[in-house]
Amino acid sequence: MMKALNRINPVRNSSRSTQRLSIGGALNPALRGGTPYGAEPGIILKSNPAAEQRGITSNGVNAKGLTLLELLIALVIFGFAIAGIYRLFVVQSRAYTVQDQVVEVQQSIRSAMEILLRDLRMAGYDSDSISSKVTVVNPILTGDGSKVNPITVEYEYDDTTRYTVSYWVEGAPLILKRQLTKTKDDGSSTTETQDLLENVDAFNLSYGVDTNDDGGVENWVPAGGVGMLKVVAVRVVLTGKPDQTKPDVKNWVSPRTLNSTVSLRNQSFRR
C-alpha cells in the first residue's frame, strides 16, 4: 500500500527534502550542524565554492579577518587622533601655566607695593604724647651710595620704639629688599632683612617737594634733586617679571608694572 502511495505522489515527497535547503545549495541557517530534519540519510548538501574562496562563511562573516592594508589605514587614523589629543593637552597645559604665572606676578607686585606704601605713609610720624620717649630725626632719606634706588623712612612705632625701614634693589635678577631696624629708647636695636619681591625689572622713585611750605607738591624731582627740600609725596613705579627659569613662561608672560603715588601726611604738617 505505501509503495503505491509513493508512486501516486512522488513530487510531494521530494519537496519535503528540498524545503530544507536554501537557494543556491547552501544549508538553511535553521538546520546547520547536522542532517536536516526530515531529510533522508545520505543526502549531500551543496556548498557555495565562490563564497568559500573569498573567505565568506554561510552567515556572512569574513573568516580571513583584516588585511594588512586595512590595518595600516586604521593605525594611521588612530595615530592622527592621538596626536591631535596630545597637541590639545599641551596647548591647554601651557595656557594654564601662563595664566598662573600672570596671577602670581601681579599678586607679588601688589603685595610688595602695599607694604612699601604703608611704610611711606608712616614716614615722619612722631607722637606728641608726654609718655613718648622716641624722637624721629630723619623722616625720609633718599640717597645711599652703597645701594641701588634706596629710600629710608623713620617713624615712631610706640612710645619706646622707633622703626627705621629701608628699601633698595640688588642682585641679578634684581630683588627688592626691605630692612627693618627696631630701636628702643634705651639705645638697643635689632635689624631684620627680607626679600620683598624677586625678579624685579624696575624700581623707580620720584619725589614731590614742597618749595613754599604750604604742604602741597610744587615739583617732582629724582632722588638726586631733593637736597634740603621737604618731601611731601613719593611716586613709586615697580615692575616685576615672571620666573626666568621657565622658558615658556619667560617668552609668553610680559613684565607687569604698578604705579602708585602716596602723600606723606606727617611731612605735610611738619614746619
Residue frames relative to the residue before (quaternion, step in Angstrom):
aa qw qx qy qz dx dy dz
M 1.0000 0.0000 0.0000 0.0000 0.00 0.00 0.00
M 0.6680 0.5006 -0.3012 0.4609 3.66 0.88 -0.94
K 0.6353 0.5179 -0.3380 0.4625 3.57 0.93 -0.78
A 0.6377 0.5313 -0.3306 0.4492 3.56 1.00 -0.79
L 0.6549 0.5133 -0.3133 0.4576 3.62 1.02 -0.82
N 0.6384 0.5266 -0.3247 0.4580 3.58 1.01 -0.79
R 0.6573 0.4949 -0.3290 0.4636 3.52 0.97 -0.76
I 0.6399 0.5470 -0.3373 0.4214 3.57 1.04 -0.76
N 0.8258 0.1114 -0.0214 0.5524 3.70 0.89 -0.95
P 0.0120 0.8358 -0.5485 0.0210 3.59 0.52 1.12
V 0.6173 0.5659 -0.3658 0.4061 3.66 1.00 -0.64
R 0.6378 0.5449 -0.3230 0.4381 3.53 1.00 -0.85
N 0.6711 0.4941 -0.3114 0.4567 3.59 0.93 -0.82
S 0.6894 0.4808 -0.3025 0.4495 3.58 0.90 -0.82
S 0.6139 0.5680 -0.3645 0.4095 3.63 1.06 -0.57
R 0.5676 0.5953 -0.3909 0.4131 3.61 1.12 -0.49
S 0.6885 0.4721 -0.2799 0.4741 3.56 1.00 -0.84
T 0.6961 0.4820 -0.2969 0.4416 3.55 0.87 -0.90
Q 0.5726 0.5888 -0.3929 0.4136 3.64 1.14 -0.37
R 0.6329 0.5384 -0.3300 0.4480 3.59 1.19 -0.47
L 0.6735 0.4725 -0.2963 0.4851 3.62 1.20 -0.18
S 0.4078 -0.7022 0.5282 0.2481 3.57 -1.06 0.75
I 0.6579 -0.5021 0.3778 0.4152 3.54 -1.29 0.31
G 0.7612 0.3214 -0.2631 0.4980 3.58 -0.94 0.89
G 0.5924 -0.6134 0.3583 0.3801 3.58 1.22 0.05
A 0.5308 0.6204 -0.4329 0.3820 3.65 1.17 -0.05
L 0.5894 -0.5996 0.4211 0.3403 3.56 -1.20 0.60
N 0.5183 -0.6159 0.4977 0.3229 3.59 -1.03 0.81
P 0.5213 -0.6698 0.4160 0.3265 3.64 -0.73 0.97
A 0.6494 0.5292 -0.3326 0.4332 3.59 1.00 -0.62
L 0.7453 0.4006 -0.2099 0.4898 3.59 1.23 -0.37
R 0.3621 0.7384 -0.5095 0.2530 3.64 1.18 0.29
G 0.7359 0.4491 -0.3179 0.3946 3.50 -1.28 0.49
G 0.8312 -0.0008 -0.0107 0.5558 3.61 1.09 0.04
T 0.7100 -0.4095 0.3301 0.4681 3.55 -1.26 -0.22
P 0.5122 -0.6548 0.4495 0.3268 3.60 -0.82 0.94
Y 0.5506 -0.6193 0.4516 0.3306 3.48 -1.11 0.82
G 0.8071 0.2468 -0.2093 0.4939 3.54 -0.82 0.98
A 0.5767 0.5775 -0.3940 0.4226 3.61 1.25 -0.24
E 0.4891 -0.6669 0.4792 0.2939 3.49 -1.06 0.69
P 0.5494 -0.6070 0.4419 0.3668 3.62 -0.96 0.72
G 0.7329 0.4122 -0.3142 0.4408 3.46 -1.17 0.74
I 0.5487 0.6002 -0.4162 0.4067 3.59 1.26 -0.17
I 0.2426 -0.7737 0.5738 0.1156 3.62 -0.78 0.99
L 0.2988 -0.7668 0.5456 0.1581 3.58 -0.70 1.18
K 0.4150 -0.7215 0.5018 0.2353 3.55 -0.92 0.89
S 0.2475 -0.7470 0.5973 0.1548 3.60 -1.16 0.63
N 0.4747 -0.6442 0.5203 0.2982 3.54 -1.41 0.09
P 0.2858 -0.8008 0.4977 0.1711 3.63 -0.11 1.20
A 0.6298 0.5465 -0.3472 0.4290 3.62 0.98 -0.74
A 0.6638 0.4931 -0.3031 0.4736 3.60 0.98 -0.84
E 0.6500 0.5101 -0.3244 0.4605 3.58 0.97 -0.81
Q 0.6369 0.5350 -0.3328 0.4443 3.60 1.01 -0.75
R 0.6965 0.4446 -0.2725 0.4929 3.61 1.09 -0.68
G 0.5198 -0.6541 0.4065 0.3698 3.60 1.22 -0.09
I 0.4947 0.6449 -0.4354 0.3871 3.59 1.23 0.41
T 0.3126 -0.7510 0.5528 0.1808 3.56 -0.76 1.05
S 0.7147 -0.4633 0.3118 0.4211 3.54 -1.30 0.12
N 0.7059 0.4201 -0.2732 0.5007 3.63 1.16 -0.43
G 0.6303 -0.6001 0.3168 0.3771 3.63 1.20 0.39
V 0.5362 0.6238 -0.4116 0.3924 3.65 1.21 0.16
N 0.4221 -0.6930 0.5258 0.2551 3.57 -1.01 0.89
A 0.2823 -0.8046 0.5023 0.1434 3.56 -0.35 1.22
K 0.6360 0.5525 -0.3331 0.4235 3.61 1.16 -0.41
G 0.4505 -0.7010 0.4495 0.3219 3.71 1.23 -0.26
L 0.7373 -0.3882 0.3059 0.4606 3.60 -1.30 -0.52
T 0.4244 -0.6671 0.5446 0.2798 3.51 -1.18 0.60
L 0.6653 -0.5033 0.3618 0.4162 3.60 -1.24 0.30
L 0.6396 0.5294 -0.3264 0.4518 3.58 1.00 -0.78
E 0.6508 0.5055 -0.3137 0.4717 3.58 0.96 -0.84
L 0.6483 0.5203 -0.3151 0.4579 3.58 0.99 -0.81
L 0.6540 0.5082 -0.3105 0.4666 3.60 0.97 -0.85
I 0.6437 0.5122 -0.3263 0.4657 3.60 0.94 -0.82
A 0.6491 0.5133 -0.3169 0.4634 3.60 0.96 -0.82
L 0.6547 0.5093 -0.3133 0.4624 3.61 1.00 -0.82
V 0.6371 0.5228 -0.3303 0.4601 3.60 1.00 -0.79
I 0.6615 0.4954 -0.3088 0.4709 3.59 0.89 -0.90
F 0.6553 0.5077 -0.3060 0.4682 3.58 0.95 -0.86
G 0.6406 0.5299 -0.3217 0.4532 3.59 1.03 -0.77
F 0.6411 0.5105 -0.3223 0.4738 3.60 0.98 -0.81
A 0.6478 0.5211 -0.3235 0.4518 3.59 0.96 -0.82
I 0.6652 0.4925 -0.3003 0.4742 3.60 0.93 -0.90
A 0.6426 0.5235 -0.3262 0.4546 3.61 0.97 -0.82
G 0.6538 0.5121 -0.3138 0.4603 3.59 0.99 -0.80
I 0.6526 0.5046 -0.3132 0.4705 3.57 0.97 -0.83
Y 0.6618 0.5024 -0.3106 0.4617 3.59 0.94 -0.86
R 0.6362 0.5277 -0.3278 0.4575 3.59 1.00 -0.81
L 0.6474 0.5121 -0.3105 0.4714 3.57 0.97 -0.83
F 0.6392 0.5240 -0.3227 0.4612 3.58 1.01 -0.79
V 0.6563 0.5116 -0.3144 0.4568 3.60 0.93 -0.87
V 0.6599 0.5082 -0.3119 0.4571 3.59 0.92 -0.90
Q 0.6805 0.4844 -0.2924 0.4656 3.58 0.88 -0.90
S 0.6403 0.5214 -0.3232 0.4623 3.57 1.02 -0.77
R 0.6558 0.4999 -0.3083 0.4743 3.59 0.98 -0.82
A 0.6463 0.5159 -0.3251 0.4588 3.59 0.95 -0.82
Y 0.6417 0.5149 -0.3259 0.4657 3.58 1.00 -0.78
T 0.6554 0.5128 -0.3131 0.4577 3.59 0.95 -0.88
V 0.6535 0.5158 -0.3151 0.4556 3.59 0.94 -0.87
Q 0.6826 0.4812 -0.2950 0.4642 3.58 0.85 -0.94
D 0.6259 0.5339 -0.3353 0.4591 3.57 1.04 -0.72
Q 0.6704 0.4872 -0.2966 0.4746 3.59 0.97 -0.81
V 0.6098 0.5446 -0.3537 0.4545 3.59 1.04 -0.72
V 0.6669 0.4913 -0.2939 0.4770 3.57 0.91 -0.93
E 0.6617 0.5154 -0.3134 0.4452 3.58 0.92 -0.87
V 0.6568 0.5044 -0.3138 0.4645 3.60 0.94 -0.87
Q 0.6725 0.4998 -0.3028 0.4541 3.59 0.87 -0.91
Q 0.6686 0.4910 -0.3075 0.4662 3.58 0.92 -0.84
S 0.6444 0.5238 -0.3258 0.4520 3.60 0.99 -0.79
I 0.6610 0.4929 -0.3072 0.4751 3.59 0.94 -0.88
R 0.6620 0.5100 -0.3125 0.4517 3.58 0.89 -0.90
S 0.6521 0.5144 -0.3157 0.4588 3.59 0.96 -0.82
A 0.6645 0.4934 -0.3023 0.4728 3.59 0.93 -0.90
M 0.6510 0.5219 -0.3161 0.4516 3.58 0.98 -0.83
E 0.6430 0.5276 -0.3297 0.4466 3.59 0.95 -0.80
I 0.6536 0.4988 -0.3182 0.4719 3.59 0.94 -0.80
L 0.6543 0.5165 -0.3082 0.4585 3.58 0.95 -0.89
L 0.6865 0.4816 -0.2897 0.4613 3.59 0.85 -0.94
R 0.6098 0.5521 -0.3560 0.4434 3.59 1.03 -0.66
D 0.6712 0.4766 -0.2973 0.4836 3.58 0.95 -0.85
L 0.6434 0.5245 -0.3347 0.4461 3.60 0.99 -0.79
R 0.6443 0.5245 -0.3289 0.4491 3.59 0.97 -0.78
M 0.6894 0.4777 -0.2779 0.4683 3.57 1.10 -0.65
A 0.4277 0.7303 -0.4564 0.2746 3.61 1.23 -0.23
G 0.8318 0.2085 -0.1780 0.4827 3.55 -0.91 1.03
Y 0.4458 0.6826 -0.4837 0.3185 3.60 1.17 0.00
D 0.0866 0.7726 -0.6178 0.1181 3.55 -0.84 1.13
S 0.3584 -0.7696 0.4894 0.1993 3.52 -0.40 1.24
D 0.3658 -0.7305 0.5388 0.2055 3.53 -1.09 0.78
S 0.3861 0.7399 -0.4749 0.2792 3.56 1.28 0.13
I 0.5096 -0.6562 0.4643 0.3067 3.57 -1.06 0.79
S 0.6446 0.5222 -0.3261 0.4533 3.56 1.23 -0.39
S 0.5186 0.6530 -0.4133 0.3658 3.59 1.25 -0.18
K 0.1618 -0.7955 0.5812 0.0564 3.54 -0.91 0.98
V 0.5906 0.5702 -0.3429 0.4566 3.56 1.33 0.28
T 0.0954 -0.7734 0.6250 0.0470 3.55 -1.08 0.82
V 0.2610 -0.7566 0.5827 0.1412 3.57 -0.87 1.02
V 0.1993 -0.8152 0.5391 0.0708 3.56 -0.53 1.24
N 0.8034 0.1418 -0.0407 0.5769 3.61 0.86 -0.99
P 0.2406 -0.8129 0.5103 0.1445 3.60 0.05 1.24
I 0.8048 -0.0461 0.0580 0.5888 3.60 0.97 -0.83
L 0.0894 -0.7676 0.6343 0.0229 3.54 -1.01 0.95
T 0.2226 -0.8311 0.5041 0.0753 3.56 -0.77 1.04
G 0.7853 0.3054 -0.1740 0.5096 3.61 1.15 -0.03
D 0.1287 0.7407 -0.6533 0.0895 3.52 -1.16 0.74
G 0.3862 -0.7816 0.4456 0.2036 3.55 -0.35 1.26
S 0.6691 0.5149 -0.3049 0.4408 3.59 1.16 -0.45
K 0.7386 0.3579 -0.2101 0.5313 3.62 1.24 -0.15
V 0.4495 -0.6679 0.5285 0.2694 3.56 -1.32 0.41
N 0.8486 -0.0794 0.0009 0.5230 3.58 -0.76 1.15
P 0.2069 0.8164 -0.5206 0.1405 3.58 0.70 0.98
I 0.0034 0.7487 -0.6614 -0.0449 3.51 -1.34 0.36
T 0.0799 -0.7966 0.5993 0.0016 3.54 -0.97 0.93
V 0.0566 -0.7881 0.6128 0.0123 3.56 -0.95 0.92
E 0.1812 -0.7596 0.6165 0.1006 3.51 -1.27 0.60
Y 0.1497 0.7700 -0.6146 0.0828 3.54 -1.12 0.69
E 0.5320 -0.6221 0.4782 0.3182 3.51 -1.29 0.47
Y 0.2843 -0.7677 0.5541 0.1507 3.55 -0.80 1.05
D 0.7525 -0.1405 0.0843 0.6379 3.55 1.06 -0.85
D 0.7731 -0.3897 0.2323 0.4433 3.58 -1.27 -0.02
T 0.7830 0.3043 -0.1610 0.5181 3.59 1.15 -0.45
T 0.7319 0.3952 -0.2158 0.5114 3.64 1.25 -0.05
R 0.1252 -0.7625 0.6321 0.0578 3.54 -1.03 0.92
Y 0.2441 -0.7616 0.5860 0.1303 3.55 -0.98 0.94
T 0.0605 -0.7471 0.6611 0.0348 3.53 -1.08 0.88
V 0.0362 -0.8278 0.5579 -0.0469 3.56 -0.44 1.25
S 0.0814 -0.8000 0.5945 0.0064 3.56 -0.84 1.06
Y 0.1126 -0.7692 0.6269 0.0519 3.54 -1.17 0.77
W 0.1965 0.7514 -0.6176 0.1235 3.56 -1.12 0.76
V 0.3530 -0.7102 0.5579 0.2445 3.58 -1.28 0.15
E 0.0756 0.7794 -0.6188 0.0629 3.54 -1.18 0.67
G 0.6883 0.4996 -0.3566 0.3866 3.53 -1.36 0.19
A 0.2202 -0.7321 0.6238 0.1628 3.52 -1.39 -0.01
P 0.4065 -0.3156 -0.8041 0.2976 1.55 -0.85 2.35
L 0.6681 -0.5387 0.3454 0.3796 3.53 -1.26 0.52
I 0.1183 -0.7636 0.6328 0.0493 3.53 -1.16 0.80
L 0.3454 -0.7208 0.5631 0.2100 3.56 -0.89 0.95
K 0.1770 -0.8069 0.5615 0.0475 3.54 -0.66 1.20
R 0.0938 -0.7531 0.6473 0.0709 3.55 -1.23 0.59
Q 0.0579 -0.7957 0.6028 -0.0081 3.53 -0.77 1.11
L 0.1021 -0.8009 0.5899 0.0124 3.55 -0.72 1.10
T 0.0771 -0.7778 0.6237 0.0123 3.54 -0.84 1.10
K 0.1593 -0.7823 0.5996 0.0562 3.55 -0.76 1.11
T 0.0665 -0.8105 0.5818 -0.0136 3.54 -0.54 1.21
K 0.2839 -0.7683 0.5547 0.1463 3.56 -0.76 1.08
D 0.6501 -0.5362 0.3693 0.3918 3.59 -1.26 0.32
D 0.6505 0.5044 -0.3237 0.4665 3.60 1.20 -0.36
G 0.6262 -0.5743 0.3204 0.4188 3.60 1.29 0.12
S 0.5547 0.5982 -0.4037 0.4141 3.62 1.20 -0.21
S 0.0407 -0.8088 0.5866 -0.0104 3.56 -1.13 0.65
T 0.1410 -0.7479 0.6413 0.0975 3.52 -1.31 0.47
T 0.1595 -0.7940 0.5841 0.0550 3.56 -1.08 0.80
E 0.0079 0.7795 -0.6260 0.0187 3.55 -1.03 0.86
T 0.1594 -0.7888 0.5918 0.0462 3.55 -1.01 0.94
Q 0.0262 -0.8037 0.5943 -0.0116 3.55 -0.99 0.86
D 0.4452 -0.6363 0.5554 0.2974 3.54 -1.29 0.50
L 0.2353 -0.8178 0.5138 0.1093 3.54 -0.36 1.26
L 0.8005 -0.0520 0.0666 0.5934 3.60 1.00 -0.80
E 0.2488 -0.7637 0.5821 0.1266 3.56 -0.90 1.00
N 0.8114 0.2631 -0.2083 0.4785 3.56 -1.36 0.32
V 0.1897 0.7880 -0.5530 0.1932 3.55 0.88 1.00
D 0.2623 -0.7708 0.5641 0.1377 3.57 -0.89 0.97
A 0.7927 -0.0756 0.0637 0.6016 3.59 1.09 -0.66
F 0.0037 0.7565 -0.6538 0.0105 3.54 -1.19 0.76
N 0.0876 0.8222 -0.5461 0.1344 3.55 -0.15 1.34
L 0.1160 -0.7889 0.6030 0.0238 3.52 -1.06 0.89
S 0.0041 0.7534 -0.6573 -0.0163 3.53 -1.11 0.74
Y 0.3030 -0.7958 0.5141 0.1028 3.55 -1.07 0.80
G 0.2903 -0.7328 0.5922 0.1673 3.52 -1.02 0.92
V 0.1255 -0.8280 0.5457 0.0276 3.57 -0.58 1.15
D 0.3310 -0.7102 0.5945 0.1805 3.50 -1.27 0.67
T 0.1372 -0.8394 0.5243 0.0404 3.58 -0.39 1.23
N 0.7650 0.3334 -0.2048 0.5115 3.62 1.15 -0.32
D 0.4965 -0.7139 0.3882 0.3050 3.54 1.30 0.44
D 0.4550 0.6740 -0.4699 0.3434 3.58 0.98 0.82
G 0.5669 -0.6342 0.3571 0.3858 3.58 1.32 0.11
G 0.6578 0.4946 -0.3157 0.4722 3.59 1.28 -0.01
V 0.5547 -0.5983 0.4652 0.3433 3.56 -1.33 0.23
E 0.1561 -0.7932 0.5847 0.0679 3.56 -0.78 1.07
N 0.8135 0.0088 0.0374 0.5803 3.56 1.10 -0.59
W 0.2890 -0.7233 0.5979 0.1894 3.54 -1.28 0.53
V 0.0080 -0.8100 0.5837 -0.0557 3.56 -0.79 1.08
P 0.5133 -0.6040 0.4905 0.3621 3.60 -1.20 0.38
A 0.7411 -0.4154 0.2772 0.4488 3.54 -1.30 0.13
G 0.6785 0.5109 -0.3002 0.4342 3.59 0.96 -0.80
G 0.6999 0.4756 -0.2756 0.4560 3.60 1.17 -0.39
V 0.4552 0.7023 -0.4498 0.3118 3.59 1.23 0.05
G 0.0106 -0.8336 0.5501 0.0489 3.55 0.76 -1.06
M 0.7879 -0.2650 0.2385 0.5020 3.55 -0.81 -1.11
L 0.4256 0.7099 -0.4650 0.3142 3.60 1.24 0.13
K 0.4719 -0.6705 0.4971 0.2838 3.54 -1.17 0.61
V 0.2705 -0.7642 0.5701 0.1333 3.56 -0.74 1.10
V 0.0511 -0.8175 0.5737 -0.0031 3.57 -0.75 1.06
A 0.7821 0.1317 -0.1056 0.5999 3.60 1.27 0.00
V 0.1416 -0.7695 0.6188 0.0702 3.54 -1.25 0.57
R 0.1856 -0.7575 0.6187 0.0942 3.53 -1.00 0.94
V 0.1234 -0.8120 0.5704 0.0089 3.56 -0.71 1.15
V 0.0527 -0.7564 0.6516 0.0216 3.55 -1.01 0.92
L 0.0201 0.8097 -0.5811 0.0798 3.56 -0.50 1.24
T 0.0491 -0.8005 0.5967 -0.0281 3.56 -0.74 1.16
G 0.0817 -0.8062 0.5860 0.0098 3.53 -0.88 1.00
K 0.2826 -0.7489 0.5799 0.1516 3.55 -1.19 0.66
P 0.5550 -0.5827 0.4580 0.3776 3.59 -1.24 0.33
D 0.7214 -0.4089 0.3323 0.4493 3.53 -1.34 0.05
Q 0.3136 -0.7982 0.4915 0.1512 3.59 -0.56 1.17
T 0.5768 0.5989 -0.3793 0.4060 3.60 1.23 -0.09
K 0.6793 0.4370 -0.2868 0.5152 3.62 1.25 -0.19
P 0.4058 -0.7550 0.4543 0.2428 3.63 -0.38 1.20
D 0.6624 0.5101 -0.3263 0.4410 3.61 0.85 -0.90
V 0.6792 0.4818 -0.2889 0.4724 3.56 0.91 -0.91
K 0.6409 0.5433 -0.3211 0.4370 3.57 0.97 -0.85
N 0.7318 0.4324 -0.2361 0.4710 3.58 0.96 -0.86
W 0.7591 0.4174 -0.2076 0.4544 3.58 1.04 -0.68
V 0.7303 0.3817 -0.2281 0.5186 3.62 1.13 -0.52
S 0.2645 -0.7703 0.5627 0.1412 3.57 -0.66 1.11
P 0.6303 -0.5325 0.3933 0.4056 3.62 -1.19 0.43
R 0.2703 -0.7447 0.5918 0.1487 3.55 -1.20 0.64
T 0.1530 -0.8104 0.5648 0.0306 3.57 -0.94 0.97
L 0.1102 -0.7593 0.6380 0.0652 3.53 -1.13 0.81
N 0.1286 -0.7685 0.6237 0.0619 3.56 -1.02 0.88
S 0.0769 0.7921 -0.6010 0.0742 3.56 -0.89 0.93
T 0.1406 -0.7580 0.6315 0.0825 3.53 -1.18 0.70
V 0.0738 -0.8114 0.5798 -0.0047 3.55 -0.74 1.07
S 0.3344 -0.7282 0.5673 0.1896 3.54 -1.02 0.87
L 0.3115 -0.7365 0.5727 0.1804 3.56 -0.91 0.95
R 0.2196 -0.8411 0.4807 0.1152 3.56 0.22 1.30
N 0.6511 0.5173 -0.3292 0.4473 3.57 0.99 -0.78
Q 0.6351 0.5213 -0.3235 0.4694 3.58 1.12 -0.63
S 0.6365 0.5538 -0.3362 0.4185 3.58 1.00 -0.79
F 0.7177 0.4373 -0.2555 0.4780 3.59 1.08 -0.65
R 0.5445 0.6096 -0.4139 0.4008 3.57 1.23 -0.13
R 0.1487 -0.7815 0.6011 0.0768 3.58 -1.04 0.77
